[in-house]
Amino acid sequence: MRKSTLQNSLLILVLSCTVMACKTKKNIVKAPDVAVTPVVNNKKAENLSLLRSKDMPFNTLALKGKVSLDMNGNVNNVSMVIRIQKDQKIWASITAIAGIEVARALITPDSVLVRNNLQSVGVRKPFSYLNSFTSKQVTFKMLQSILSGNTIAEFTNDQVTLDGDAGIFTAKGTQGELAFNVLFNTLMKTSELHMNEVKAGKSLQVVYSDYQQVADALFPSVVKINSMSGTKKTNLSFDFSKIERNVQLDFPFTLPKRFEIIN
């Protein structure tokens, strides 16, 4: 039971990360009262294209910062490094206050690998395993967009309902059994994301704030994620102090022979 709980904690923690060019938490870009970019009234296709154009382009991302994890009232504060190679892999290393790496994870479009260094336990599962913690509609690319604060393709296509007032847009609709609602601020960046799968009793809310200018785009240095799956509640709060984009990255991951592997 203890192993299962810790594995779930690590997997949920990995599900929520982001990154880009070296910055400390300074020069926060405040969202103005009125949209910074002209909005085309009653032109959904043009406005959706405008929102997508504000995405941060990248080949690789590297994030470093602090994260607070609250699982059903059990709070832990750790340091985390996240690395993303676009459309290929998401890597994370979790370090305790004493500087000891307690866990490492590697997610690809096909698989999930998690290494629990404290208990010498490894998890090797298909990507679909993550759908037990999130909606079954969540794909690798969707997860990647959630972590980077970029728009989600399935939530900004021609089938969505797009409402706008003074440049503050809301996109909403359904994707299979998943209902979604995305709120954009006047910077044309995502401020809130809500996903609900009522029948499965699952929900996810992501709040993005403290946007920083990173090269020619904006990136959220604070990301708060609240998820619920049945009676399990998880709250994550990320505070990124270093953001790098398009740097050379390594994604080291092995499962030592002494580890008990759970397939």
N, C-alpha and C positions, 0 to 999 in steps of 0.2 A: 504493500500500500504506500509506504513511504517513498519507494523508488518511483512508483507511478505518479505520485503527486509532484515530485521534483522534476520529473521528465516533462510533465504538462506545464509546469511553471517556466521551464527553460524554453519550450517550444513557443508558448505564448509571448514570452519576452522577445524571442527572435522575430516574431511576426510584426514587429513594430519598430522600424529603424529608418535612417535617412542620411544625405550628405552632398559637399563641394568646396573652391579655392580658399586657402588659409585665411581665416577671419576669427577674431575674438568677438565676444558679444558686445559690439559697439555699433554705432551708426544704424540703429533700427529704423527702418523705413515705415513711417506712420501712414496708415490708409487715410486719404483725404475724405472730406465730406461728399465730394462729387467725383465721379470716375475720371481717371487721368487720361483715358483714351476715349475718343468719340464713340458713342453707341449708335448703331443703326436701328432705328425704331421699326418694330414689326418685321424684322429680317432675321429669322432664326438661324438660318445657315451661316450668314455673315457673322452674327454674334457668337455662335459656337466656334467658328474659325478664329475669331478674335480671342476667345478664352484659351483655346488650344495654343495660340501663338505665344502666350505668356509662359508656357512650360519651359523649364530649364533643360536645354539639350546637354547630353553627356554621353561619354563612352564608359567612363568609370567615375564612381563617387567614393569618397572616404569620409566618414564621420567619426568624431570622437567627443565624448561628453559624459554626463551623469544621467542616470535613470533611476527613478523611484518606482518600485513594483509593489502594488498592494493587491494581494489575492485573498479575498474574503476576510479582510482586516489584518492579514499578516503582511507587514511592510518590510521591504528590504531596499537598501540604497547601494548601488554598485556603479562602477565605471564600465563604459562599453565602447568598443570600436566596431564600426560597421563598414564593410566594403561591398560595393556593388559593381559588377561588370554587366553592362546593359544587356538584358534579355538572356543572360547566361547563368549568372550565379549571384547569390547574396551570402556574404560571410560575416559572422559576428563572433567577437570574443568578449566574454564577461569577466570582469576582474573585481574581486572583493576589496574592501578598504585597505587591507594589509598588502595589496599588490599581487595577490595570488590569483591566477586564472582559475576560475571555478567551472567554466563551461565554454565550449566552442561549438559553433554550428555552421553548416553549409547547406544552403537550399538551392536547388536547380529546378528547371521546369519539370523534371522527372522524379526527383528524389529529395528526401530530407535526411540529413545526417546530424546527429547531436551527440556531443561528448560531455558527459558529466565527470569532471576530473575528481570531484570529492568522493564519489562512490564507485569510481571505475566502471561506469555503465555507459554503453553506447546505444543509440537508437538509429536504425537503418530502415527507412520506410519510403514508400512512394509519395509523390507530392500530394496525392489525394488524402493522405493522412491528416494534413493540415485542415482539411474540410470538416474534420470532427470538432475543430475549435472555431471555425468560421463557416460562412455559407458555402454550400457545394458549388456555387457559382464563381467563387474566387479562384482566379488563375494566377500563374506566376507573374505575368505582366501586370495584372491588377494589383497584386501585392507590391510589386516594384513601384507602381505609381503612387500607392498609398504611402509608402515609405519616403518617397522623394517629394511629395506634395504636388506632383504633376496631375493633370487631368486624366481621368480614366476613360479609355476609348468607349467602353460600353455605356458610360453615363453622359457622353457628350456627342451622341450620334443623332441622326434625323428623327429617331423615334421618341426622343425625350420631350418633355414639356419644359419650355424655357420661359420663365417670367423675369422681367426686369423693371427696376424702378431706380432712377438716378444712377444707373450704372451698377446697381447691386443685383446680380443675377441669382436665380435659383433654378437648378435643373432637377427634375424629378421624373420618376417613372418606375418601371419594373423590369427585371431581368430574370425570367423564369419565376421562381417562387420568392425571389428577392426584391424587396421594395427599397428604393434609394432616394435620397434627397441631398443635394449638394448646394451649399451656399457659398457664393463668391463675394469677396470684398471689392472696394472701389479700385484696388490695385489690379483687379482681374485675376486674383489668386484665390485658391480655395481657403475659406476660413473655417468651414465645418462640413463634415461628411457623415451622413447617417445611413446605415444599412440595417434592414430588418428582415428576418425570415420568421414570420409569425408561427407557422406550423411547427417549425423545428425549435422554437423558443430561443432563437439566437439573435443578437443585435450587436452592432458595432458603431461607436461614435468616435470620430477623430476631430480634434480642434487644433488648428494651426495658428501660430502667432509669432510675433517678433521676427518679421521678415527682414532679411539682410540682403544688401546688394552684393552679389557674387558674380564678378565679371559683368556680363550683359543681361543678367537675369536675377530674379528674387528667389530666396530660399528661406523656409521657416526654420528658425533656430530653436523654437519651442514647439513640441508636438505632444499632445495629451490624447491618450487612447483609453476609452472605456468599452469593455466588452462583457457580454453576458451570454452564457450557454447553459440553459436550464437554471439551476440554482447557483452556478459558479459565476462569480463576479471578479473581473480583473481590471485594475486601473494602472495605467502606465504613464509616466511623465518624463519626457526626454528633454534635456537641456544641453544642446550641442555647443561646444566652445571652439571647435575646430572643424572647418568645412573645406574639403578639397575636391576639385573637379578635374577629370582628365589627367590624372597622374598615374604613373606605373604602379601597379599593385600586385601583391602576392596573396594567394588564398590557401594557405597551408592547412591541411586537414588529414589526420590519420586516426584510425581506431586501433590502439595498441592491442597486442594479443592478450594481455592480462585482463582486458575489459570484458565484461559480460555484455554480449550483443543481443539486443532485442529487435527481431525482424518483424 
